[in-house]
């Protein structure tokens, strides 16, 4: 297991480097001026002042030189300074990452807790009216984009019924306890986890139907085992092997969806921070959020690989 973890980490390091290089190049060649906000805030700035600022931030150097210097600072733990927010990026990212993890973990847990049991139930009730209702709802859910479902939920629960706040993280806008901010978390978590729930339903239903048709299922019933034992110990255990793949595969979609969801609900997380940084051409913040999201996705894929050995003992990680 230790060798597998070490080998995986060594293989994932080049992935982070490649992603950072591509992202840095895309941000560098994107339209807009990184110093635009600073120049607009000081209308008396002269051309000489702008050139001095470019030299001070290293923006007058070739892009590959800028990247090497930026990556060298990152290796030393320096993520840079945000020109937009006027704070060190590491300090700015701290609470934002916690807020994003709070949202994504809640949405992810909700999608698994709902999606897998509903998928199992749908498979066991194949071609029944309940199966048709579940599969139809799953197709509608996976086809509905997050920004649309988010707007509908705000109109219904915040504007019409006034049960939940339309956005934010607390009444004061400051950090609060989990229970204190629960009403602010409900709608973003539902919107973010809704699509994943429908994906879990479809994958679990498909995997369960595949296992229910296998010969060993008939053999297990012929031995006189109870139906619950046959379903849970035999069919479900084998059906979870392909489903576990989603643990890592769905993480990129979850974090990319967090950007849209946090923006819609004004949730102060890293996704919304990335959106604001890109709008303001704040390279340091944008690069930091991309690096953090990449690392979280890689860790999710690694956790997915490790789960194979738990679900299916035939898969060994040496």
Secondary structure, DSSP 8 states (H G I E B T S, - for coil): -HHHHHHHHHHHHHHHHHHHHHHHHHHHHSSS-TTHHHHHT-TT--HHHHHHHHHHHTTTS-HHHHHHHHHHHHHTT---EETTTTEEHHHHHHHHHHHHHHHHHHHHHHHHHHHHHHHHHHHHTTTSHHHHHHHHHHHHHHHS-HHHHHHHHIIIIIIIS--S-SS-SSSSSS---TTTTHHHHHHHHHHHHHHHHHHHHHHHHHHHHHHHTSHHHHHHHHTT--HHHIIIIIIIHHHHHHHHHHHHHHHHHHHHHHHHHHHHTT--SHHHHHHHHHHTT-HHHHHHHHHHHHHHHHHHHHHHHHHHHHH-TTS---
